Amino acid sequence: MAPARPTRSRSGALCRQLLLALTILTFTCDACKKVILQVPSQLDAEKFVGRVNLKECFQSANLIHSSDPDFQILEDGSVYTTNAILLSSEERSFTILLYNTENQEEKKLLVLLQHQTKVLKKRHSKEKVLRRAKRRWAPIPCSMQENSLGPFPLFLQQIQSDTAQNYTIFYSIRGPGVDREPINLFYVERDTGNLYCTRPVDREEYESFELIAFATTPDGYTPELPLPLVIRIEDENDNYPVFTETTYVFTVSENCRVGSTVGQVCATDKDEPDTMHTRLKYSIIEQLPAYPTLFSMHPTTGVITTSSSQLDREVTDKYQLKIKVQDMDGQYFGLQTTSTCIINIGDVNDNLPTFTRTSYVTSVEENTVDVEILRVTIEDKDLMNTVNWRANYTILKGNENGNFKIVTDPKTNEGVLCVVKPLNYEERQQVNLQIGVVNEAPYSKEASSRSVMSTATVTVNVKNQDEGPECSPAVQTVQIKENVPVGTKSNGYRAYDPETRSSSGIRYKKLTDPKGWVTIDEKEGSITIFRNLDREAESIRDGIYNITVLASDKDGKTCTGTLGIILEDVNDNGAVIPKRTVVICKPVLSSVDIVAVDPDGPTNGPPFDFSLESDPDSDLERKWRLIKINDTAARLFFQEDLPFGTYRVPVRVTDRHGLSLVTPLNVMLCDCITENDCTLRTDARTGQGEVRLGKWAILAILLGIALLFCILFTLVCGGAGAAKQPEVFPDDLAQQNLIVSNTEAPGDDKICPTNGFTTHTVGSLAQGICGTLGSGVKNGGQETIEMAKGGHQTLEPCRGTGYHHTLDSCRRGPAEVDNCKYTSSEWHNFTQTHLGEESIRGHTLVKN
């Protein structure tokens, strides 16, 4: 699609409406592209005309100059008018100079201004040629200026099809801006194909419109395919850049280095990106306080940095900047917006704490502890209630004994001096302290000539008070020999007045005396022996006997001390053998070792001498022999083959000073391997053996007895159950005779009364019924007890084999041989006892 051939009337109209064609030519070895921009004949000042690509002509140009002051060329090739222009002549030209200052190279561009009539003449001459060679139904680039002032409807271009030479063609369009939002923005004349815009368009709302053009005949025939038509909206710098925040707040530390980053501001512009309309430049308009200038801003990134190192929070803790952003790369005709930036100065520890006074004086009574005696104050210019302001106090000198400590009051930041260990006026009446102070945070500046710690001196005067007697040292000792006569006097405990260093006027009293061995003099504190002293007494440890003494002055103030009586040892105890009974396992040993001890101290103890104490008529030395092993032990041998048994062997032990003592030993000669085997066994060869049952043996015996009772109880219960169905013997049982027969076959018949007799057998002592009648089982015997009545009837044999048998009522063939033979008197005794009742019941027979 291309512009249609104009008629004469239309050409006249176009001549009346002057148009401008701008052609830029390069006069270098490489020709520049030819660019034609159509603009109205009347242009306002600072009006955007168009954009050309200067890089194609000269890429390294860093200086652009126009010979015509009415036009301005920007770096991106945008052409603007500097003044209002009315083009009246047919042709006007000016030159643009492109220059590189580094290599002194330059290129020139010629700008030629012509009337539209001259262009139309050339177009008429070419149309005849192009009409035959090129199709005219094709996409045509089209654009319109954003926020155009009209007049509306504004002609944009004409669309026409070559088929209009043969047919009557009607033109129509569809798409956004026609039948879709924004509706009725564009329309086309049906007959001519002229495209018009009805009102201004905002590019920020619609960047372009994609329309579809149609060419149809009156009868609906479509000789052409639908034609896409894009209308691009040329951007106009109609939007101000806007900061992302109305007020920016940043913080930077004081005394920071030059170039330290404070923060970054940012702005946005709704105009077309990557054009001069959105090329923003930042700057600082104003600083409060204005002097000195401390901050700078990068024009492209908006980063604020420090330009001086003189930031001091103690002088100014806040600065306010008025900042600006401007499009068109900051040129004077660009749109601009301002905002506010507040910069807070952060505190650092650049000021030392200092004492308000260089010296302090205070006082405290002696013997007082955990009391506050002084508060010291400081000054610090840093920010309050921060680590740069809070103080840490320390005692530098004078507190070697640890009597004082100094802490910080968290509310007031004062230093509080306290006594934590009591002072003694008699030892020191005045204490001089040196204290220092620093902040919790380290000092930020380098320490030069002056110290980083402020110091002050504190003089503490110690006040005297009546302390009462002093028991010093708290433990005192005195040496006394044991066994000294009762009534012997000795030095005791001595306390003194710390102020006068005298013991006069002090009274003494005994608080504890475990054995009541001494008494104490009330005025002098000396002691008198009340009972015999014994170093070897049970409660004496390391030969020292301790008593507690209370000392008091006239005002009733007291102190307590300990008097340790060191008992000097006396050789008053002989050496003894603690183990009086010893065992010699004769099969494996022939001797035993004996050890002696002496309750006295080492000076009156070993080495010991061992000997046998025997009478002249005794053969003790012939049977026994002693050999000394070391200073405290000896070995006892038996010299003859003595029988097993216990022997009494007296042994005399003599200490180093000749004091001796006889210990009678009981020596057991035993047939054993270890000593325990001898002491626990029963054997006549030792003469004094005993039977000792262990707990497991006793338990086994008890369990066996319990098992027997259970078995007996079971048998009794079983017999009682069988007795519930009694069987009566025949009435003539009393008239029957017992016949002792050795015949194995007593007859053809045999009567066995059921439950007449029962037998219970336990273990090897079990017996049959025969055992209940007389003398028991006769092993291998052939005697038979028979019951004779009419025929040959016998009792069923009772076998003492540990089983339970009954006499069953039955008739059998030949009689069986009975293994249990009893006499007639035994059977008679049984029948007299058990068959005399009217009703015979079954009994359980148990042999006790």
Buried (B, 14 or more C-beta within 10 A) or exposed (E): BBBBBBEEEBBEEBEEEBBBBBBBBBEBEEEBEEBEBEBBBEBEEBBBBBBBEBEEBBEEBEEBEBBBEBBBBBEBBBBBBBEEBEBEEEEBBBBBBBBBEEEEEBBBBBBEBBBBBEBBEEBEEEBEEEEEEEEBBEEBEBBBBBEBEEEEBBEBBBBBBBBBEEBEBBBBBEBBBBEEEBEEBBBBBEEEBBBBBBEBBBBBEBEBBEBEBBBBBEEEEEBBEEBEBEBEBBBBBBBBBEBEEEEBEBEBBBBBEEEEEBBBBEBEBBBBEEBBBBBBBBBBEEBEEEEEEBBBBBBEEBBBBBBEBEBEBEEBBEBEBBBBBBBBBBBEEBBBBEBBBBBEBBBBBBBBBBBEEEEBEBEBBBBBEEEEBBBBEBEBBBBEEBEBBBBBBBBEEBBEEEBBBBEBEEEEBBBBBBBEEBBBBBEEEEBEBBBBBBBEBEBBEEEEEEEBBBBBBBBBEBEBEEBBBBBEEEEBBBEBEBBBEEEBEBBBBBBBBBEEEEBEEBBBBBEEBEBEBBBBEEEBBBBBBBEEBBBBBEEBEEBEBBBBBBBBBEEEBBBBBBBBBBBBBBBBBBBBBEEEEBBBBBEEBEBBEBEBBBBBBEEBBBEBBBBBBBEEEEEBEEBBEBEBEEEBBBBBBBEEEBEBBBBEBBBBBBBBEEBBBBBEBBBBBBBBEEBEBBBEBEBEEBBEBEEEEEEEEEEEEEEEEEEEEEEEEEBEEBBEEBBEEEBBBEEEBEEBEBBEBEBEBBBEBBBBBEBBBBBBBBEEEBBBBBBBBBEBBBEEBEBBBBBBBEEBBBBBBBBBEBEBBBBEEEEBEEBBBBBBBBBEEBBEEBBEEBEEEEEBBBBBBBEE
